[in-house]
Amino acid sequence: MDLGIRGKRALVCASSKGLGRGCAEALAEAGVDLVMNARGAEALEAAAAEIRSRYGVEVTAVAADITSDEGRAKVLEAAGAVDILVNNAGGPPPGMWTDWDREDFIKALDANMLTPIALIKALVPGMMERGWGRVVNITSQSVKAPIPALGLSNSARAGLTGYVAGTSRQVAGKGVTINNMLPGIHATDRADALDKGVAAREGITLEEARARREASLPVGRYGTSEEFGATCAFLCSQHAGFIVGQNILLDGGGVNSTL
């Protein structure tokens, strides 16, 4: 399917690896020029060079911490006017409700709620002026079904979801859509970290921890960054203009709900 976005320009945050990389790859395959961001310069430059070579699109790599004011300013200066924004940032650490104090919540809100809001406020007005734009926020399945060990993530991502629910309906009339993608477990570094935590806590091997989690999913496996990216690219396409303020679960059927 031709997504109709060849020649558009996208900012994809945290895109040197994992789900962000999957989104960047899928957009590049559709002919979208990229501004890629991540904190680690070496991994980012390698990813940018590979995508540039494979798909023949323009790729600008900006190594910066998107959750900081300085890093965000650096990325926005390099990005300029973009048509597509993919918000993404690593999730806060797991733990128990007794582990977290105010500063932990402030950090989680800064990374997973306030940073995407700041980028939306910076870039969506230009999209509205030009009459077209797409924003996709990578959040979590925990928005639909809270995960006890991820209370910081539950809280921050739910806050972003509420913001998007109202804001998306205010900008849709100008040709700009804002939607959220809610990943369950995917084969990424984040999954490895969570599985290692389970293995250490329960005295089992990493392979056993992973097999146990896979068995809990109706599809019997982890998701891939490629299929996640393909869904992101569709939401950014010309065909998705009637999808507004939605929360798209990509969890292998793990959340058992009717709606």
N, C-alpha and C positions, 0 to 999 in steps of 0.2 A: 504494500500500500504506500502510495506517495503521501507523505504527511503534510506536504504543502508548506514547509517551513525552510526550504533551502535558501540560504543567504541571510537568514535571521541571525541575531547575535544573542548569546546566552551567557549568563554568569552562573557557574555551578560551584557551590561552596563545598569544601571538604571533599575534593574530587580526585585526589591522587590514588585512592584505593577504595575498596568496598562499594557500598551502594552509590555513593557520589560518583565514583569512577564509572559504574555501570550506566548511570544517567548521562554522563559526559560522552561516553562511547556511543550510546544510542542516538543522542542528538547530533553528534558528529557524522554518524552514518546517514542521518537524514539531511546532511548538508549544512548544518548550523555551525557558524563560527563560535569559538569558545573563549571565555575568560575563565580559567581554572584557578582555584584557590585551595591551599592547604598550608599547614604550618611547616611541614618538613620540606625544605627546598629541594633536596636530592631526589626524593621519591616523586615530587611534583613535576620536576623538570623531565624526569624519565617518562612519566605518564604522558605529559604534554608532547614530548618528542614522538612517542609511539603513536599517539592519536593523530598527530599532524601528518606523519608519514603514511599511516594506514588509510586515512580518509581524505587527505588533501584539503582540509579546511584550515582556516587561520586559527591558531591557538596562542593565547597570551597567558603565561603562567605568573601568578602573583603569590609569592610565599609570604603569608602573614596570618596572624591570629585573628580570625574574623570576629571573635567575641570581644575583642578590645576596641576601644575608640580609635586608636592609632592604626591598628590593622585594618579595620573597616574603612577608614578614610583612604588608606593606600589602595585597597581593592576597588573602591568606588571611583577613585581617580583614574585607575587603569581601565575600568570597565566602560566608563562613559555611558552613552545611551544604549541600553540593552532592551531586547524584546522579550526575553525569557529570563526568569530568575528561579533557580533551584536552591532553596534554603536547606542547609544541612550542617549539623555539628555533632560531634561525639556526645554520647549520653553520659550523664553523671554516674558516679560509682554506685554499685549496689550496697545494700546494708539493711539494718533494722531501723524501725522508726525511732528507737532510743539513741541511735548513733548520730543523728543529724541535729545541728543547731541552726540558728538564724543565718549565719554566714554560708553554710552549706546550701541552704535554700536560695540565697541571693546569687550564688555562683550558678546554680542550676537555672534559675530564671534568666540570668544574663545570657547564658549560652543557648538555651533551648526555647526561650520565649522572647526576650527583649531584643536579642540580635536579629532574628528574622523579622520582627516588627520594624526595627530600624531600617533594614534593607528594603522592606516593602514601602515604607514611607519615603525613602530616598529615590526609589526607582519607578514605582507605580505612577506617580504624576506624569512622568515623561511618556509612559506607555499610554496613558489616557489621552494626552495631547495628540499622540500619533494615531490613536484609534484602534490599537491592537496591543495585546500583551498577555503573557502567561506567567503565573507564579505557582510553583509547586513546592510545598513544604514537606520535608521528610520528617515525620513525627514517630509514632510507635503504636503498635497494637494495644499498648497499655491505655490509650485514650478510650478504647472500647471496653477493655477488660483489665483493670489495674493489676499490676504484678507486685505482690507484697514486697519483694526485695528491691524494687525499683521505685520507691516512694518519691524520690527527688524527681525522677523522670515523669512519673505519673502526674505530679503536680504542675511542673513547668509546661509539659506538652498539652495538658488539658487547658491551661491558660491560653496558649497560642490558638488552640482549636476554637475557643470561645471568641477570641479576637477575629479570627478568619470568618467565622459564621456571620458576624455582623458586617465586617468590612467588605467581604466578597460581594455582597448584595448591593453595596453602595457604588461599586466601580464597574459592575458587569455591563451597565448600559453604555459604557465607553469602550466596549470591546475587550476588556481585561477580565480574565478569569483567575480566581485563586482557589486552589484545592490542596488537600493534604493526602499524602500517601502514608499508610500505617503499616510498616513492615513488622512481620513476626520474625522468627529466627531465620537468618540467611547465613550462608557460608562466607563469613567475613572475619576480620580480626576481632570484632566485638563478640561474635559467637565463640571464638576461641577463648577469649578472656573469661566469658561467663562459664563456659564448660570447665575451664581450668579451676575456677573458683569452686564449682560443684565437686569436682574430683578431689580437690584438696580438703574440702569440708567433710566429705563423706568417705574418704579413704578408698576411692576407686580410681581406675585409670581414666585418662582423657577419652579414650575410645569408648569405654563403658558409659561415661557421662553423655557423650554425644549420641550413642546408640539409644540410650534411655530417652533422650529428648526427641530424637527422630521417631521413636515408636509412639510417642504421645501425639503425633500429628497425623491427621487423616491421610495426607499424601505420603507419609513414611519417609520424608527426607527434608533437608534444609532447602530453602530457596536459593536461587542464584542471582548474582548481581546483574547478569545479562537479562533475565526475564523481568527483574525489577526495573532496569533501565528502559526496557521496551515499553512498559506501562507509563513510565514518566514521559517518554517521547510522545506517546499518544495523547496524554493530557496536555502537552505543549503544542499539539498539532492544530491545523485548521479545522479538523473534524470534531474537536472537543469544545467548541464555543458555547454549547448549551449545557455544559457541566460546570456548575457554580457552587462553591462552598461545600464540596463533598469530601467525605473521609473514606478513601479507598483502602480496604484491607488487603494486604498481601501476606497471608499468614498460613497458607496451606490448610486452611480450614480449622485452625487451632482455636479460634474464638467461636464457641458454640452459641449462636444467637440467630434469631429470625431476621432482625433488622440491624 
